[in-house]
Amino acid sequence: RTAGFARSFWATMPTVPRRSFLLAACAACARAAIVPPGPNVAASTASTTSISVAAMRRRFGAAAAQRPLFRAPLTALRALSGGATDAAASGNTKQEVAARKLAAIREQMQANGVDALIVPSGDAHLSEYVHPHYERRAFISGFTGSAGTALITHKAALLWTDGRYFLQAEQELGADWTLMRQGQPDVPKLHEYLVEHLADGAAVGIDPYVHSVNDAKTLEEAFTNSNRNLRLVPLQGENLVDRVWSSDLAGAAPRPPPPTQPARQLPMSVAGKALSDKLAAVADEARKAKADGYLAIALDEVAWLLNIRGTDVPHCPVLEAYALVNVNSDATTTTTTDTTNSTTNSTTATLFVDLDKVPAPMAEALAEHGVTLQPYDAIEAAVRNFASQGKKLLLDPEKSTFAMLTAAADAAVLSPSPVTLPKALKNSAELAGMQQAHAVDGAALANFFGWLFDYVKVEGNSLTEAELATRLAGFRAAQPGFLDLSFPTIAGANANGAIIHYNPLVAENPATVNSETMLLLDSGGQYETGTTDVTRTVHLGTPTAWQKECFTRVLKGNIALDMVVFPEGTPGPAIDAFARTALWQVGLDYLHGTGHGVGAALNVHEGPQSISTRYANTVALKEGMVLSNEPGYYEANAFGVRIENLLTVRRKQTPHAFNGKTFLGFEQLTHVPIQKDLMEIGLLTPTELDWIDAYHARVWALVSPLLEEDSQGYKWLQAATTPLPRATAAAEAPVAAGAAA
């Protein structure tokens, strides 16, 4: 009943989509496991389990539904969601294993002549979320958050991460590690620390395949300006962390195998634009940059550009691959696929991928659009060959690895990706798919909350955060078109709610959820047509006055941002303050951005748009972009609040058009009620009350037809969307000084 056991039966399943089958089965198992003894236990167990069984039969066929997967324990899902963890069963403590890892990596550093080693989070495609096979920083440091960079010297071990992960890192880092709270006063940036603390002439090692061009150049520039002969050393051969990970290090968990699942094509009904048209548009941008081709390295860019999807990264429907776009029709590499039926489009492309992952029909369809296949490992030689022909290759310095820049050498043209912005501007088919996904996701959450409130608040039962997250996965898996979660579910009870990206499935001791719990639940799903991400904070008992005030101020910020209207050309950071003002008024704030971009049936995080206090991001919000709206408040060792909806940027009809400008605003995608019991009505203005009632009316109209009448979900949704009382509403806030100007 270990991760190895889980993988063994995972490998026996049909090829379509294995992860969601596992999620549904584990959820069904957990549903049966958490039903308490009582007179209705048999009926309750049968009914809750049969929902998933029926859904699995519909999705995978009767034969697949009969596989012995229901014996899968909750620990199997935990292992697959968070990767393997170091074992203590052999008598090794976590601290002993951590110390052995540092000793082993320092031996490798000594053997390779480097005084410091930088270990980032990303893989060879600089991904935010990576397959467990590439979780090098998590392995060496013990910190499992999605963002962070480790620095190891012969005397120190440090980890830089942002405000989302301060509390989590404090809990996960061992005694040998120092947490560097990124962005806080008096905390140096990594390159500043190196310049200040390393000896003259020291060598700093990096794996050039997992560092961006920009990051490497930042280090080089800092070292040059220091006048201390510090050297950046791009290490060759196997990654140093991989050497330690692959060794028989006592007490350490074995390295997970790399991904091997097949890819799939995205239908035009979801993609909305043919890949040949996308290739032509990229070629046009490459020509403007005076380049003969473009190398797409980011996995979501490759997937969007070629209208393909995969399962190579948990929760992200991407394929581990590179795409080399050739502006002219003459191919730069030898094709391995018959392209006699390809179109005459002057733009061609080569997909570098594990050929076993590409089914024959998919290869044929790609070939028809001028896309040929090459082995994944042939990319570096192909880039060198491209450069040797005197051609220029466009590389995005933020998204391209230092290794690819080295391979391209003088042929490299450094310029922003021609894929990033078009991918962010969703077409009508992509937006329709997102709306469909959010509707069924709303139904899943209504069913879940209906069950949860009955199970805990009415019946007086309890369960762990991990069981709760697994149960929620089961409700999503029962929805049509479900493929996977869009990220590991964040289910934080009480104090764990203050850990912004808390993952109960990797927590050593998940907290109990009962009738006294304030719960922060941030979750999402990957569906065939779209991607969801929603956060709701609920109280399963009676909230305190302080909890209600904090919740209401966060809600006021969410409403203020939702209602804002702004002129075209406005960047996201220019409207961030709308989400924080109600908190600022009483001296509160939060240490994360307010909004991130979201992909369409793709990664839950994407750029270039964002809403945050990172004012250097000057990318204008444009019609068709999808962003999150998620202000929060977190009180360490007490509770956390976050309310998140996804929004689409839409054109707004205004009475005037100053200076001929178009004005924009937001349209809601998320349709999940906001708990009324946590609202302090006296803090809400009549306009805010109207917004809440109108939102809940839309939720009811969209989601209720998807639910069975008289079901737990239907009844909960009906009660959760009734209008609010108005007698004690606050007066409208005056316009801030200078706002009219």
Rosetta blueprint (number, residue, H / E / L):
1 R L
2 T L
3 A H
4 G H
5 F H
6 A H
7 R H
8 S H
9 F H
10 W H
11 A L
12 T L
13 M L
14 P L
15 T L
16 V L
17 P L
18 R H
19 R H
20 S H
21 F H
22 L H
23 L H
24 A H
25 A H
26 C H
27 A H
28 A H
29 C H
30 A H
31 R H
32 A H
33 A H
34 I H
35 V L
36 P L
37 P L
38 G L
39 P L
40 N L
41 V H
42 A H
43 A H
44 S H
45 T H
46 A H
47 S H
48 T H
49 T H
50 S H
51 I H
52 S H
53 V H
54 A H
55 A H
56 M H
57 R H
58 R H
59 R H
60 F H
61 G L
62 A H
63 A H
64 A H
65 A H
66 Q L
67 R L
68 P H
69 L H
70 F H
71 R H
72 A L
73 P L
74 L H
75 T H
76 A H
77 L H
78 R H
79 A H
80 L H
81 S H
82 G H
83 G L
84 A L
85 T L
86 D L
87 A L
88 A L
89 A L
90 S L
91 G L
92 N L
93 T L
94 K H
95 Q H
96 E H
97 V H
98 A H
99 A H
100 R H
101 K H
102 L H
103 A H
104 A H
105 I H
106 R H
107 E H
108 Q H
109 M H
110 Q H
111 A H
112 N L
113 G L
114 V L
115 D L
116 A E
117 L E
118 I E
119 V E
120 P L
121 S L
122 G L
123 D L
124 A L
125 H L
126 L L
127 S L
128 E L
129 Y L
130 V L
131 H L
132 P H
133 H H
134 Y H
135 E L
136 R H
137 R H
138 A H
139 F H
140 I H
141 S H
142 G L
143 F L
144 T L
145 G L
146 S L
147 A L
148 G L
149 T E
150 A E
151 L E
152 I E
153 T E
154 H L
155 K L
156 A L
157 A E
158 L E
159 L E
160 W E
161 T E
162 D L
163 G H
164 R H
165 Y H
166 F H
167 L H
168 Q H
169 A H
170 E H
171 Q H
172 E H
173 L L
174 G L
175 A L
176 D L
177 W L
178 T E
179 L E
180 M E
181 R E
182 Q L
183 G L
184 Q L
185 P L
186 D L
187 V L
188 P L
189 K L
190 L H
191 H H
192 E H
193 Y H
194 L H
195 V H
196 E H
197 H H
198 L L
199 A L
200 D L
201 G L
202 A L
203 A E
204 V E
205 G E
206 I E
207 D L
208 P L
209 Y L
210 V L
211 H L
212 S E
213 V H
214 N H
215 D H
216 A H
217 K H
218 T H
219 L H
220 E H
221 E H
222 A H
223 F H
224 T H
225 N H
226 S H
227 N L
228 R L
229 N L
230 L L
231 R E
232 L E
233 V E
234 P E
235 L L
236 Q L
237 G L
238 E L
239 N L
240 L H
241 V H
242 D H
243 R H
244 V H
245 W H
246 S L
247 S L
248 D L
249 L L
250 A L
251 G L
252 A L
253 A L
254 P L
255 R L
256 P L
257 P L
258 P L
259 P L
260 T L
261 Q L
262 P L
263 A L
264 R E
265 Q E
266 L L
267 P L
268 M H
269 S H
270 V H
271 A H
272 G L
273 K L
274 A L
275 L H
276 S H
277 D H
278 K H
279 L H
280 A H
281 A H
282 V H
283 A H
284 D H
285 E H
286 A H
287 R H
288 K H
289 A L
290 K L
291 A L
292 D L
293 G E
294 Y E
295 L E
296 A E
297 I L
298 A L
299 L H
300 D H
301 E H
302 V H
303 A H
304 W H
305 L H
306 L H
307 N L
308 I E
309 R E
310 G L
311 T L
312 D L
313 V E
314 P L
315 H L
316 C E
317 P L
318 V L
319 L L
320 E L
321 A E
322 Y E
323 A E
324 L E
325 V E
326 N E
327 V L
328 N L
329 S L
330 D L
331 A L
332 T L
333 T L
334 T L
335 T L
336 T L
337 T L
338 D L
339 T L
340 T L
341 N L
342 S L
343 T L
344 T L
345 N L
346 S L
347 T L
348 T E
349 A E
350 T E
351 L E
352 F E
353 V E
354 D L
355 L H
356 D H
357 K H
358 V L
359 P L
360 A H
361 P H
362 M H
363 A H
364 E H
365 A H
366 L H
367 A H
368 E H
369 H L
370 G L
371 V E
372 T E
373 L E
374 Q E
375 P E
376 Y H
377 D H
378 A H
379 I H
380 E H
381 A H
382 A H
383 V H
384 R H
385 N H
386 F H
387 A H
388 S H
389 Q L
390 G L
391 K L
392 K L
393 L E
394 L E
395 L E
396 D L
397 P L
398 E L
399 K L
400 S L
401 T E
402 F H
403 A H
404 M H
405 L H
406 T H
407 A H
408 A H
409 A H
410 D H
411 A H
412 A E
413 V E
414 L E
415 S L
416 P L
417 S L
418 P L
419 V L
420 T H
421 L H
422 P H
423 K H
424 A H
425 L L
426 K L
427 N L
428 S H
429 A H
430 E H
431 L H
432 A H
433 G H
434 M H
435 Q H
436 Q H
437 A H
438 H H
439 A H
440 V H
441 D H
442 G H
443 A H
444 A H
445 L H
446 A H
447 N H
448 F H
449 F H
450 G H
451 W H
452 L H
453 F H
454 D H
455 Y H
456 V H
457 K H
458 V H
459 E L
460 G L
461 N L
462 S L
463 L E
464 T E
465 E H
466 A H
467 E H
468 L H
469 A H
470 T H
471 R H
472 L H
473 A H
474 G H
475 F H
476 R H
477 A H
478 A L
479 Q L
480 P L
481 G L
482 F E
483 L E
484 D E
485 L E
486 S L
487 F L
488 P L
489 T L
490 I E
491 A E
492 G E
493 A E
494 N H
495 A H
496 N H
497 G H
498 A H
499 I L
500 I L
501 H L
502 Y L
503 N L
504 P L
505 L L
506 V L
507 A L
508 E L
509 N L
510 P L
511 A L
512 T E
513 V E
514 N L
515 S L
516 E L
517 T L
518 M E
519 L E
520 L E
521 L E
522 D E
523 S E
524 G L
525 G E
526 Q E
527 Y E
528 E L
529 T L
530 G L
531 T E
532 T L
533 D L
534 V E
535 T E
536 R E
537 T E
538 V E
539 H E
540 L L
541 G L
542 T L
543 P L
544 T L
545 A H
546 W H
547 Q H
548 K H
549 E H
550 C H
551 F H
552 T H
553 R H
554 V H
555 L H
556 K H
557 G H
558 N H
559 I H
560 A H
561 L H
562 D H
563 M H
564 V L
565 V L
566 F E
567 P E
568 E L
569 G L
570 T L
571 P E
572 G H
573 P H
574 A H
575 I H
576 D L
577 A H
578 F H
579 A H
580 R H
581 T H
582 A H
583 L H
584 W H
585 Q L
586 V L
587 G L
588 L L
589 D L
590 Y L
591 L L
592 H L
593 G L
594 T L
595 G E
596 H E
597 G E
598 V L
599 G L
600 A L
601 A L
602 L L
603 N L
604 V L
605 H L
606 E E
607 G E
608 P E
609 Q E
610 S E
611 I E
612 S L
613 T L
614 R L
615 Y L
616 A L
617 N L
618 T L
619 V L
620 A E
621 L L
622 K L
623 E L
624 G L
625 M L
626 V E
627 L E
628 S E
629 N E
630 E L
631 P L
632 G E
633 Y E
634 Y E
635 E E
636 A L
637 N L
638 A L
639 F E
640 G E
641 V E
642 R E
643 I L
644 E E
645 N E
646 L E
647 L E
648 T E
649 V E
650 R E
651 R E
652 K E
653 Q L
654 T L
655 P L
656 H L
657 A L
658 F H
659 N H
660 G H
661 K L
662 T L
663 F E
664 L E
665 G E
666 F E
667 E E
668 Q E
669 L L
670 T L
671 H L
672 V L
673 P L
674 I L
675 Q L
676 K H
677 D H
678 L H
679 M L
680 E L
681 I H
682 G H
683 L H
684 L L
685 T L
686 P H
687 T H
688 E H
689 L H
690 D H
691 W H
692 I H
693 D H
694 A H
695 Y H
696 H H
697 A H
698 R H
699 V H
700 W H
701 A H
702 L H
703 V H
704 S H
705 P H
706 L H
707 L L
708 E L
709 E L
710 D L
711 S L
712 Q H
713 G H
714 Y H
715 K H
716 W H
717 L H
718 Q H
719 A H
720 A H
721 T L
722 T L
723 P L
724 L L
725 P L
726 R L
727 A L
728 T L
729 A L
730 A L
731 A L
732 E L
733 A L
734 P L
735 V L
736 A L
737 A L
738 G L
739 A L
740 A L
741 A L
